[in-house]
Amino acid sequence: MADIQKVFDISVQPKSFYHAGVLGAEIYMGIRRSKRPEWSGWTIIDSIKQANPRADVPTLNVLFKENKELLSAVITFYKCGYWTPCK
């Protein structure tokens, strides 16, 4: 079985970071807030945004990418939702 970290590094991480979207349609690494509002990563993102109220999107992307807890939440989201076989 392939390693999810390798697949994540190749397919998810390089192409998608944070997009503020239109009318609050936020997306982070392919996870859309309007479709997955319960995802634990939104709490982390909101905390970082509140701590940096004047940060633009490129700066937020750097702050988000540096946050290990957020990265772990993303990997867990994809691992549990799409990687692990259904039982």
Secondary structure, 3 states (H helix, E strand, C coil): CCCHHHHHHHHCCCCCCEECCCCCCCEECCEECCCCCCCCHHHHHHHHHHHCCCCCHHHHHHHHHHCHHHHHHHHHHHHHHHHCCCC
